[in-house]
């Protein structure tokens, strides 16, 4: 099973991208999911092509049961998002790499924010979770994929809330 999710976000693409490029939003998201934002960096201008790199840590207790058998203590995750410049209709694409430092698990995904006018955006996320653990790797991957899908849903919900509260 690959990661696939579609969500309608009740804000325009520019506001969503501005939030995704904001340290404050990433701090809000970390607080929401119970992690600690260790670092955050934006390279480039969010009005054009740019890159966001964030690093978070969290207790392994927040992960699926199978992951707790392999990972102990804290888990550190680095997410790198490479955003395209806006298309003619204002839509944007992000290619994302997720690296879990304390486990041989990673993910690659793309997110497209399809502009639906000034008040609505369709977010489409597609990706793949990878693991290099023999024997239990398939079980770990199967447990990680719904967890990643849940995080995508939380991010979409929270970006809408954050924009409403912060403009």
N, C-alpha and C positions, 0 to 999 in steps of 0.2 A: 504494500500500500504506500503510495506516495502522498506527500502533503499537498492538498488542494483545498482552497477556501475562497469563497466570495462573500463580500460583505458590502452593504451600502452604508456609507458614512455621510451624515447629513451636513456636510460642509464642502466648500470648493477645494480643488486640488492645491491651490496656492497656500491656503491656510493649513492644510494637512502637512504639506511639505515643510512649511515654516515650523510647525510643531515638531516634526521629526528631526529638524535641524537644531532644535532648542535643547540645551542642557537641562533647563527647568522641566521640560516634558519628560526627558529620560529619567530625571530624578523622581518625578511623579510616578512614572511607570515602575521604577525599581521599588518605590515605597509600596505600591499597590500589590506587587507580586511577592514582596517580602525579601527582596535582595538589597545589596548595597552597591551603589554606583561608585566604582573605583576610579574610573577615568572616562573622559568624554572629549572628543576632538572633531572639529569640522574642518575639512580642507576644501577650499574653493568657495564659490559664491552660490548659495542656494537658489538664486534666480536663474542660474545656469547649471551646468554639470558640476557635481560636488560629491564629496565622500564624507560619511559619518562613521567614526569608530568609537564604540562604547565597550567598556569592560565592567562586568558585574560579578559579584560573588554572592553565594547563598549557601545555606546549610543543605547538606545532602538530604535532610529530612523532608525537603519540599519536592523531591524527585520521586518517580515511580519506584515501587518496591524492588524490582529487578535491578535498578541502577544502584540502590543502596547496598546490594550484595557485592558490587564491583568497586564503587567509589566510597571513600570514607571522609568524614569531616566536612570541609568546605568544597564547593565546586566553583570554579572561575570560568566565566564565559566571555569571549570576545566576539562582538558582532560588527562586521564591516559591511556598510551599505554604500554602493556606488550608484548615485542617482544620475540619470540622464538629464540633458537639457529638456525643456518643455517641447512637446510636439506642437504642430500647428493648432490643434484643438485644445492645448493646455494639458494634455495627459502627460504623465511621467512614469518612468520605469526605474526600479531599483534592483540591482543584482546584489545579493546578500550572501556572505559567508559567515557561518556560525561555528566557532571552535570552542569545544569544551576542553580546557587545559588539563584537567585531572582525570580524563577518561579518553579512550580511543574512539570518541564519537564526535561527528561533525555533521553539518548540514549545509546545503547550498539551496538557495531559493531565489525566485524573482517575484517582485510585486509590481503590478501595474495599477496606477491610479487613473481610471478612465473618467474623464470629465463628463458630467451630466448636467452642465449648466452651472449657474452661480451658487446653487445650494445643495448639490448632491454629487457624490463621487462613488463609483463602483471600484472597490479594491479587490483585485484578483491576485492570489498568492499561490504559487506552485513551487514545489521543491522536493528534495530528496534527503533523507537522513542516511548517513553512512557510519559503519562501525567496522573496526578491524579486530574484534575479539573473536577468536575461534570458539566454537561450541555454543556459547550463549549469545553470540552477536545478533542472531536473528530475533531472539526474544527481547533483547535490549532495544533493537531497532523498532520492533513492533510496539514496545511500551513507549518509546520516545515520540513516535509519529503523532499519536493523539494528543500527547502533552504539548508538542510544538503547535498543533492545530489550535489547541486551547489558548496558547500564548498569542497567536495571531488574532483570535477573537477578542482577547483582553486588550490587546494593543488598539484594535479598531474601536472598541467601546470607549477606552480611556482617552484616545485622541479626540473623540467627539466631545467628551466631558471637559477635557482640558481646554479645548478651543472655546467652549461656552463660558468657562470660568475666566479665561485669560485673554480672550480676543484674538 
